[in-house]
Amino acid sequence: MSGATNHISFDDFLKVDIRVGRIARAEPYPEAKRPAYKVWVDFGGDIGVLKSSAQITVHYAIDDLPGMLVAGVVNFPPKQIGKFMSEFLLLGFPDENGAVVLMQPNKDVPLGGRLF
């Protein structure tokens, strides 16, 4: 067997709603246990703007975030992160030291597009 050891069905994959959005706003989150920002992402259409906290301070300056295209899971239930309610999961990959590198499309795509 190659690749992952725990196979899932395509229907299982479809249960995870991963959409593209554009960061509308970002703010410091000094109360977070680990360095993080508060981010608001516009997923367009019926989804609109959702907020999340993100530990992305190593690779991203707060002023560079607005306007950036990102991917997020939009169908998880809201989760309290300290004093902040997170409404979606911003997606990224770890670098060689474990710091988050955001998952981003490399071309401009319509907001709200679903990953397939």
C-alpha positions as CSV (number, residue, x, y, z in Angstrom):
1,M,0.0,0.0,0.0
2,S,1.3,3.4,-0.9
3,G,0.5,6.8,0.6
4,A,-1.8,7.1,3.6
5,T,-2.5,4.0,5.6
6,N,-6.1,4.9,6.6
7,H,-8.2,5.1,3.4
8,I,-11.5,7.0,3.4
9,S,-14.2,7.1,0.8
10,F,-14.8,10.0,-1.6
11,D,-18.1,10.6,0.3
12,D,-16.0,11.1,3.5
13,F,-13.8,13.6,1.7
14,L,-16.9,15.5,0.5
15,K,-18.0,15.9,4.1
16,V,-15.1,18.4,4.7
17,D,-16.2,21.7,3.1
18,I,-12.9,23.4,2.1
19,R,-13.4,26.8,0.4
20,V,-11.2,29.6,-0.9
21,G,-11.5,33.0,0.7
22,R,-9.8,36.4,0.9
23,I,-8.5,37.7,4.1
24,A,-10.5,40.9,4.8
25,R,-8.9,41.9,8.1
26,A,-6.3,40.8,10.6
27,E,-5.7,41.9,14.2
28,P,-3.2,41.0,16.8
29,Y,-4.3,38.4,19.4
30,P,-2.1,39.1,22.4
31,E,-4.3,37.0,24.8
32,A,-3.6,33.8,22.8
33,K,-1.4,31.1,24.6
34,R,0.8,30.9,21.5
35,P,1.5,33.8,19.1
36,A,-1.5,34.2,16.8
37,Y,-3.6,36.6,14.8
38,K,-7.3,37.1,14.6
39,V,-8.3,36.9,11.0
40,W,-11.6,37.6,9.1
41,V,-11.9,35.8,5.8
42,D,-14.5,36.6,3.1
43,F,-15.7,33.4,1.5
44,G,-18.2,35.2,-0.7
45,G,-21.7,34.2,-1.7
46,D,-23.8,32.4,0.9
47,I,-20.9,31.9,3.3
48,G,-19.8,35.5,3.8
49,V,-17.1,36.6,6.3
50,L,-16.0,34.1,9.0
51,K,-13.4,34.7,11.7
52,S,-10.7,32.5,13.1
53,S,-7.5,32.6,15.2
54,A,-4.4,31.5,13.4
55,Q,-0.9,30.8,14.6
56,I,0.7,32.2,11.5
57,T,3.0,34.9,13.0
58,V,6.3,33.3,12.0
59,H,5.9,33.6,8.2
60,Y,3.3,36.4,7.9
61,A,3.3,40.0,9.0
62,I,-0.1,41.2,10.0
63,D,-0.1,44.1,7.5
64,D,0.6,41.6,4.6
65,L,-2.5,39.4,5.3
66,P,-5.4,41.5,4.0
67,G,-6.1,40.6,0.4
68,M,-4.4,37.3,0.6
69,L,-6.3,34.2,-0.8
70,V,-6.4,31.3,1.6
71,A,-8.2,28.0,2.1
72,G,-10.4,27.1,5.1
73,V,-12.7,24.4,6.4
74,V,-16.1,26.2,6.8
75,N,-18.3,23.4,8.1
76,F,-16.7,22.7,11.5
77,P,-18.8,23.9,14.5
78,P,-17.6,27.2,16.0
79,K,-14.8,26.7,18.6
80,Q,-13.9,28.9,21.5
81,I,-10.2,29.8,21.4
82,G,-9.5,31.7,24.6
83,K,-11.8,34.8,24.5
84,F,-12.3,34.5,20.7
85,M,-14.9,32.4,18.9
86,S,-13.3,30.7,15.8
87,E,-15.8,30.0,13.0
88,F,-13.6,28.1,10.5
89,L,-10.2,26.4,10.3
90,L,-7.6,28.2,8.3
91,L,-5.5,25.6,6.5
92,G,-1.7,25.4,6.2
93,F,1.3,23.0,6.2
94,P,4.2,22.9,8.7
95,D,7.6,24.1,7.6
96,E,10.7,22.3,8.7
97,N,10.3,23.8,12.2
98,G,6.6,23.3,12.5
99,A,5.6,26.9,11.8
100,V,2.4,27.2,9.6
101,V,2.7,28.0,5.9
102,L,-0.7,28.9,4.6
103,M,-2.4,26.8,1.8
104,Q,-3.1,29.2,-1.0
105,P,-4.2,28.9,-4.6
106,N,-1.4,30.1,-7.0
107,K,-4.0,31.8,-9.3
108,D,-6.8,34.2,-8.6
109,V,-10.0,32.2,-8.2
110,P,-13.6,33.2,-7.3
111,L,-14.3,33.4,-3.6
112,G,-16.2,30.5,-2.1
113,G,-14.9,28.0,-4.6
114,R,-14.8,24.5,-3.2
115,L,-11.7,22.3,-3.2
116,F,-12.0,19.2,-5.2
